[in-house]
Amino acid sequence: GEARATYKYVQSVWSKKEEEANKWIYTGFGQKMSGGIIQRIFSKEGRNAGNTSVLPLSDKVLALWEGGWPYAMDLENLETRGLDNLGFLEQGQTFSAHPKVDFETGEIFSIGGRMEKGKRFLCVYKCDKDGKLISKTDIPHRVTMIHDFVIAGKYIVIMSFPTVMTKKAIAQYLLGFKSYNDAVECRPENGTEVFILNRNDLSLVKQFTTDPFYAYHYTNGYEEKDGTIYLEFVKYDTYENVRKYHSTVSHLDKPLPSTYAGRLSYMKIDPQKG
């Protein structure tokens, strides 16, 4: 007969320092580092915001941010425990802000990235209901942001859109001269890469390239009776629209131009032929 809620900000080391200073200090998705040139050069640290979504487990709540490890919080009072590598994430390895939970088996699927000897890998994880790793696979891939993915029947579908970060842009971001949003460059000639994996053993079923477009979130995914995959998502035609959207949405006193908006769209895929 009564609803109760507890809500708290993630008490990260970064947010605590910014609260004490009463100003933004660290780089963020759409925000440059504060301070002068000297401060920026000698302060390469970006913050783990832990502010995108949450994943409740049996003994903790994970506050997620795709640029690093999850933050663990107490299940009852949401006190921040600290960064959590879940027992398998290595330094520099990331965990998605949008993991998928199979509510029948309790299995958790997620994606991330890691660097090794100058090479970038797309990581796919399969965990049990407590977040313990069951299996994982690494796919060589360029440096880019893959924000979300979708489970469709017996498949995992991951789409990589035609954005890149050049070495120069990465340096500008790390040094705080550009936000992540401003450092991303559009390369429509690369097209949209599609990775289809078997959700049971994480093996790669098919990889192919289709027309360039951009999407952040999926609304549905399933396997049709004829074996094709149906995906539903919010589609943007150009990354500039996405960039403008991110720049405008933070100013809530201004109306959002309709030209920046995405459209609910769908794609059907033959997983064998690509």
Secondary structure, DSSP 8 states (H G I E B T S, - for coil): ------------HHHHHHHHHTS--SB-SS----S-HHHHHH---B-----SEEEE-SS-EEEE-TTS--EEE-TTT--EEEE--TTT--TT----SS-EE-TTT--EEEEEEEEETTEEEEEEEEE-TTS-EEEEEEEE--S------EEETTEEEEEE-SEE--HHHHHHHHTTSS-HHHH-EE-GGG-EEEEEEETTT--EEEEEEE---EEEEEEEEEE-TTS-EEEEEEEES-HHHHHHHHHHHT-TTS---GGG--EEEEEEE-TTT-
